[in-house]
């Protein structure tokens, strides 16, 4: 089976590395442990790399299979078993970027607000549209096509998701995607298996998704974010493309609201070297898909963003505190400088049936 899917980057997509050793230990969001330069990265920044897209999708596929109580190798050293359901699926699919109309974003824009303990940067990445072809075994292609459709709504592709990268929209599927998804078969969940509270490998039942609609009240609403003000002029081309880098502001607001003590704070929000840990919270930049509600004032949006929080292995108290914060519209509004009204819908794929329904196109939360 072959299917070719047109994709548009809602936020920058970063595919400069597929080297397993460059990632944090397996079980964390796909991202770099360090901030590489173009010379240090294992691969070019001048195009979208299909191998990296597949590598990032593998994290989510493994999480989906564990949610169906399937055994999936954890590969802490990047070496796969080759025999589990995920290894067999990915071995039977080839991915090719047939058209790449992307271009680089303004890179190296950096700002920080030390008094509030946060900052942001724009590592080299690409925006625009490209076409991805999946070909191979019918079952495997159908499963990855279904996953790609799900990640459009709850996650992302490529690396650096916790920095707001990787969100995308499917803009063309030749009218085939729904039919292909309908043919996807999924393993029957082992319903009798008891889950341990200590399970710490990725599992979609432990992922909470917040989907937001942002309606700005003022022009230039995005310039009110503390780390953006010094670089507002350089960010303007991104905003004109319909994307605004708000992820760091929301991360900081979540960290302040939850007020966790170490080590729980580092477990949820990550830590910088020398005790580097990845974040379990991935918030996208704000992006605009729909036509402006007021063509005379396109800044009004609506804009959108989504966040995914992986809560596996956290205590019940920490999990409840984080989930409450990410679902609070007032937190999002305050993080955006109180310049926007925000609606938040939360989805929890609590059981195997919910995961299968989402993979088949069911809505994982509104708005």
N, C-alpha and C positions, 0 to 999 in steps of 0.2 A: 504494500500500500504506500502511496505517496500523497502527501498533502502539503500545500504551500500556503503560508499564512503571512499576511501583511501586518507589520507591527510598527507602531509609532511610540517613540519614547515620551512618556509623560514627564519623567524626570531624567536626568542624565543616566546613561547606562555605561558601566565600567567593566570591560572584558579584557583587561591587559594581562591577566595572569590565570593560568589553570594549574599551576604547580602545587601539588598537595602540601608540600612542606611550607608553602607561603601562607597557608591558612592557619587560623587558630585550631587547636585540637578538635577533632571531629566531635560533633554534638552541639556546635555553636553556629550562629548565623554565618553564612558565607561572607567572609571579609578578610582583609589583610591584618596580620598582627603588627605590621609596621606600615609606614607611609612611604612606598617606594617612589623613586624617580623613574622617568622613562627608561633610563639606562639600567636600573636595577630590576625592573619588572621582567618577568619571563614571557615576553611577547610584546607586540607593537600596540601603540595607542591609535593607530591610523585606520582602524576598521573594527567592525563588530566580529568577534571570534565565536563561531558556533560551538567549539569545544568548551568554552567557558560558560556559555549559556546552558549547555547540558550539565556541566559540573555544578552549577548553582541549582539547577532543577533537581539534582540528585538528593540534596538535603531535604527538600520538600517531599520528594517521592518516598524516601526512606521514612519520613515522619508519617506519611499517609499509610504506608504498609504496616508500620508498628501500630497505628490506630486500628488496623484490621487484625491485629495480633499475629502478624507474620514475622518470621525471623529475618532480620536484616543485619548484615555484617556492620560493625561499628568502625572498622578501619581507622584506628587512631593514628596510624603512621602513613595513611594514604594508600595502603595496599588492600585491594578488595579480594573477597573470597572467590568470586566468579560463579558461585553456585546458588546464592540466595535469589529471591524473586526480583529484587531491585537490580542486582548484577546481570541477571538473565535479560531483563527488560531493556536495560541500556545497551547491552552488547548487541541487541538485535535492531537497533535504530541508528541511522546515520543522519546527521544534521548538516545542512549546507545553507549558507547565506547566499542567495542567488542574486539579490539586488541590495546594494548598500548605498543609500542616499543620505547617510548620517554625516555630521560634521562635528568638529571639536567644540566644546564649550570654552569660554574664557577660564583658563585654569590659573591656580595660584592665588585666587582671591581669598584673603584670610583676614579675620577680625576676631577680637576677643573682648570679653567683658569680665576682667579678672575679679572685680568686686562681687559679681554674681556667680563666678566660678564656671564660666563656660565660654565657648567660642566655636568657630566653624571655619571650614575651608572648602575649596572646590578642587579636589584632585582631578587630574586629566580624565575626561570622559567624553561621551558622544551623545548628541541629540539628533532627532530627525527620524526618518522612516527606513525600514529595511524589510526584506522578505526572507522568511525562514522556511526551508523545506525539510520535512521529516519524512524519511523513507525507510522501508524495511518490513519486518514481520507485522502482519495486520494487527494482532493483539497489542504488541509493544507500541506501535505508532499511535493506535487509538488511545492507549493509556497516557502517553506523553502529551498528545493533543488535548486530552481532557484536563491534565494537570496544567498545561499552559493557559487554558481558559479559566481555571480556578485561580491561578496566581495573578491574572489580570485584576481580580477582585480583592484578593487578600494579601498578596505578597509582592514579589518582584523577581527579576532575572538579573544575572550578572552578580558582581560582588559589591561590597560596601553598602549593603542595605541599611544598617543602622545609621548611616550618614545621610539617608534620604534618597539614595540612588535606586535605580532598578524598576520603578513603576512604569507601566506601559499600557497601551490600548491595542486591541486587535481591530484593525481597520478594514481588513479584507481577508476572507477565507474562501472565496470562490463559491460561496453557498454550500460548502461541504462540511464545515466544522461540526455543526449540530448533529448531522448524520453520522459522522465519524465517532463523536462522543457517545452516541447512542449504541454503537457497536462495542464499546469498551467493556471488557469483562474484568471483574475484580475478585480477588480471593474471598472466600467465605470467612467471615470473622470467627475466631475461636471464642465464642461467647462465654465459655466456662472458665476461661483463664482469668485468674485474679491478678490485678495490677498491684505492684508494690509502690508504696509512697516514696520509695527511694529511687524509682526509675528516673534516670537523668538523661537518657538518650532522646532525640527528637521524636515527638509523637503529636500528631495534630489534635488529639484530645486535650493536650496541654497548651494549645495556642489560642489566645483570646484576640479577636480582631475588632478594632474600632474603625468605623467608616464615617467620615465627617463631611458635611457640607458647610462651606465657609462663605458668608455673605458680607463682604467688606462694607463699612459705612462711609469711608473717606477715600479720595484718590491717594495713591501712593501708600496704601495701608501697610504694605510690606516694609516701608522704610522706618516704621516705628519699632521694629525689632532691634534691640540694642546692638547685636553684632553686625547687623547689616548697614547701619547708618554710615560708618566710615567708608564702605565700599559700594554705596547705593548706585553710583553712576556706572560702575563696572557690572553690577548685577542687572541693570536695566535691560540689556539684550535678552537675558534669560526670561525676565518678566514679560517682555514682548512676545516671547514664544509660549507664554502661558504656564510658567513654572516659577516658583518663588522659594528660596531655601529657608524653610521655617523649622526644619527637623531639630536643630540644636536648641532652639528656643523651647520647643515642646518637651524635649528630653530634660532640659533644666527645670522646667515647671513640674514635671512628673517627679523628678528627684527631690525637689523641695517639698512637694506635697506629701510624698510618702514618708519622708524624714526617717529613712532606715539607718540603722547603725551598721558599721562594718562588722562582719564580712557580708551581711545581707545586701548592703548598698552596692558593693562591688559585684556581687553575684548577679544583681539585676541590671545595673547601669554600667558595669564595666569599670576598668581601672587602667591608668596609663602606666608605662614602664617606670620602674623596673619590675613591678608586680602586675604586669599587663594581664587584663582579663577582658573578654569581649562582652558587649552589652547583650542582654536578652530582649531589649526593646528596639524595634525597628519602626521609625516614623518616616513617612515619605515627605518630600517637599510638597508644598501646596501646588496643585496643578489645575488647569481649566480645560475641560473637555467640551462642555456645552456652549452653544452660542451665548453671548452676553445677554443677560436678562434685559438690559437697557443698552441698545446699540450706540446711543449717544454717550454712554459712560461705561465702556467695556470693563473698567476696573472693578465694577460691581460683581462680576462673576456670573453665576456662582463658581467658586473654586472648590476643590475637593482635596482631601488627604486621607490616608488610612495608616493605621498603626497595627502592628502585630506584636504581641508579647508572649514569649515562650516561658511558661511557668513551671515546667517539669523540675521536680526535685526541690522546689521551694516549700517552706512551711505553709500551713493553711493560713496563718495570720499574715505572712508577707504576701502571699498570693492575693488574699482578699484586699489588702491595702493597695496593691498595684492595680488590680482590676477596677477598684472603685475610682482610682485617680484617672485612669485612661478613659473611663466612660463619662467623665464629668465635663459637660459643655463649658462651664464657667472657667475651668482650668485652661481649656484650649483657647477660649476668648482672651483670658488674661495673658497667656503666653504670646498671643498675637498682638499684644499691646493695647488690648481693649478697643481695637479698631474694627472688629468684625463680630457678627452674630454667628454662632456655631451650633449646628445640630449634630448629635453623635448617635449612631446606632451600633450596638455591640453584638457580636456573634461568638458563640462558644460551640465548637464541634465536640460535644461532650461524649458522644458514643460512636460506634462504628457505623450505625445507620445514618447518622448525621454527616459523617465523612463521605460515605458513598453518595448520599443525596447531593452534597456539594460538588463532588467530582462529576456528577451527572448534570450539573448546571443549576442546582438549587441555589437560591439566594442566601448567602451567608451574612445576613443582617442588613438592615436599612439604616440610614438613607443610602 
